[in-house]
């Protein structure tokens, strides 16, 4: 048994990028330290308020809710609420939603379920059945972001926390690099709060996916029964994920290096890199006259795939 480099207890993980073997206790401390440092950078917790947490039932969002509950347990001025989204993916979403409700109830965090069908009049399964130029994940991601922001705003939330980890952030940055879409990179972190947009925070953005998974498993938060979304293999993101993981295996620290480069680019973004307005269709914040969610819905309804509400 390899000992922990800090206390000589049995190690549960070896961090190649840091060269450290860590026991369960010191691993938890290291992970929570990264979350604390990230939260401090957002500078929005000086005053109390409601924090909406997007919970999918997977390892990342379950670990996030657990960590936030513990970090804010002594702050009576901070209230958490879990937001669940039913995208309408048969054979997959039922199980993950059940897991999400279970973790929220275990942590005594109130939860609310939002629905694509009720909010938009369409499900991801219906989108996936169409011969669309873009992968279903594109539609699903845009629609989910839109209804989460609307719900958080209507609740008066101070922030909307999501379970995006280091791998997610690096993949998103790399996807935009590969597409040559620098403006979209700037939109990921606007300089100023946008009208109608609840500030999105990503407390796990400096924690590798592998470490989030270990944390979730060791704390009984991820039973491993949910499987993978059936639409994932159709997304370009999967190819980018595999490419980055291969690089990380050969060159430990690559993910953190990509993240550092992304943050340096963000520091160079012009003050007016993204001007927000309100969508003429739905009134949600957008950088164009019509928001991406409404544009995608119009594309789908034009194909007579569903009846838009």
N, C-alpha and C positions, 0 to 999 in steps of 0.2 A: 504494500500500500504506500503510495507516494504521499509524503506529509505536506501540509500547508506551509508556505514560505513565511507566514506571519506568526503561526502559533504551534506548528508541528502536529496539529490534528490531521486526520485523514483528509486529503484533498478531494473535492468533488468536480473540479474543473481545472483545466490548464489553458490559460489565455496566451495563445501564441504571440499576439501583438504586444503584450506586456512582459512576457516571459515569466509570469507568476502562476504558481499552483495555489489554489485557494480552497479552504474548507468551506462548509456550508455557511457558517456564521460570517466569515470574512467575505465570501462571495456576495451574500445579501447586503452587507455593508457597502461593498464596492458598487453594486448596482443601484442601491438607494442613493448613494452619494452622487452618482451621475444624474439621477432624476432630480435631486435637490438643486444641483448646479444649473440644470436646464430650467427649472421652475423660476429660479432667481432671475434669470435673464429676461423672462417675460415681464417682470415688474408690474404685475396686475393684482397681486394678492395682499397689498398693503391694507386695503379695505375689504370688508367681508362681502359676501354675495353668493349667488347660486352658480355652481359649476356643473354644466351638463357634460356627461361622459358617454361617448358613443361606445356601446358594448355589443359586440357581435356574437360572443359566446366562444370565441377562439382564445388562444393562449395570450396574445398581446393585450387585447382589451380587458380580459379577465385579470391579468397581472396588473394592468394600469389601475383598474378600479380598486383592487386590493391595496396597492401602494398608496394611492391618494386617500383612501379611507383611513389608513394608518397614519399618514403624514398629517392629515387635518383632523384627526380624532379629538384633539384637545382645543380645536378652534371652533367655538360655538357660532362664530360669525360666518363660517363657511358651510354651505349645504351642498351635498352632492345629489344628483339625480341621474339615473342611467337611461339613456335613450337607445332603444332597440329598433332595428329596421327590418321589416319583412319585405324583401325584394321580390318574392314570388319565385323561388327556385325549388321545385318539387324534389323530394327525396334527399334534400340537403339542408334547406333552411329550417325545417321543422326541428331538427335535432339541435342545431346551433342556437336557435331561439330559446329552446328549452334549457340549454346549458347557460345561456345568458341570464335567464330569469333565476335560475338556481343560484348563480354566483351573486347576483344582486340581492336576493333574499337572504342568503347566507351572511352577507356583509351588512344587512339591514339598511340597504340603500333603495329608496323608492325607484320604481322603473316605469317606463311608458313605451309602448310599442307603436311605431309608425309603419305605414303600409304604402308600398308603391301603388297597389290597386286602388286604395281609397284616395290617395293624394293625387295620383297621375292618371289613373284609369288604365294602367298597363302593368304587366309583370315582366321580369327579366326572362322568364321562360318564353313569353310571347315574342320578345325581341330576338332571342336566340334562334327561334324557329324561322326568322326571316333571313333572306339572302342580303345582308347588309354589308357595306364596304368595310365597316369598322367592326371590331370584335364586340361581343355583348358586354364585356368588362368596361368598355368606354362609356356606353350608355348607363350602365349600372352605377359606375363611379360618379358620373355627373349628377344623376338623379338623386343618389343617396346624399351627396354633399348638399344639394339644394334643399331637400326636405329636412335634413338635420339642422341646417342653419335657420330655416324658417321656424322650426319647433323651438330651438334654443332662444331665438330672438323673442318669440311670443311668450316664453317663460321668463323673460327678463334675465337671462343667464349672463354672468360676468365673463364667461369663457366657455368654449366648446373643446373638450379634451378628446383627442383621438389616440389610438394605440400604435401609431406609426413608429417603427423602430429604426435603428441605424440602416439596416438593409433596405427597408422601404424608401427611406430618404435618398440613399445613394442611387437606388434604381431609378427613382423619379428624376433625379438630376441627370443621370446618364441617358435616360430616354430623351430628355430635352436636348442634351448635347448632340445625340445621334440624329435628331430631327432638325438640328440647327435652329431651334426655337428659343432664342435668348430671352425674348420678351415674356414667354411663359415662365421662364426661370424667375424673372423679377416678380411675377405675380404670386409666386409661392410665398414670398415674404415682403409684402408691401411696407413701405416706410411708415405710413400712417394708417390708422383704423379706417376702414371703408364704411360709408354710410349704409346701414342696414345689414352689415356683415358682423356677426358675433366673432370676436377674436378667437382664432383657432390655435390651440396649444398642443404640442407634441412632447410630453414629458419623457417618452422613451427614445427620443430621436438619437441619443448618443449610446444606446444600448444595443449590441448585436442581437439579431434574431435568435441565434443559438442560446444566448444567455437568458433572454426573455423566456424561452421555452423551458430551460432548466429551472428557472425561478417558479414558473407556473406549475411545473410537475412536482417540485419539492414542496410546494405549498398546497397541493391538492386542488389546483384551479383548472387543470386541463386534463380531463379524462381520456382524451385522444379518440373519442368516438365520432367526432364530427366529419372527419375525412376532408377532402378538398372539393372546392366548387367545381362542378363539371365543365364550366366554361373557361377555367384558367388555362388549359393547354392551347387555347386559341389566341391568347394574348402575347404581344411582343415582349411584355414585361418578363415573362418566364425565360425567354432567351437571354435577356439582359441579366437576369438574376443568375443564371448558370454561368455566364461569362465572368461576372464579378466574383462569384464564389470560386471559380477556377483560379483567378488572379490572386484572391486572398489566400488560397491554399499554398500557392507558390511563393507569394510575397506577403506575409502577415503584416497587417496594418494598412493594406490598400484601401479598405472601406473608410477608415478614418481619414486617410489622405484625400480621398475623393470628397468627403464631407468638408474638410478644411478648405479645399479649393473652391467648392461651392459657396461657402460662407465668405471667402475673400471676394468672389465675384459679386455677391450681394452687397458688399460694402462699397462697390464701385457703381452701383446702379444709380441712375440720375434721379433727382427729386421727383420729376414728373414722368417716371417710367410707366406708371399705370394710373390712369384717371378713371375713377368709377362713376357710373351713372345708374339709373334705375331702369330695369327692363320695361319696355312699353307693353309687354304682354302680361307679365305676372307681378311686376313691381319689385322683383328681387335685384340686388346689386349685381352689376355686370360692367364689363369694359366696352360693351357695344350696345347698340340700340335694343337688340334682342339678345337675351342671355343664352348660353349654350344649352341649357336644359330645354328651353322653349324651342330652340332651333332643332334639336334632336327629336323632340316630340312632334314637331311639324313634319319632319322628314318621315317619321313612322306613320303618322296619320294620313299623310299623302299617299302612302302605299295601302291605305284602307286596312291596316293590320288591327286597329282597335278603335274604339270610340272614345276620343279625348273628353275629359270632363271639363 
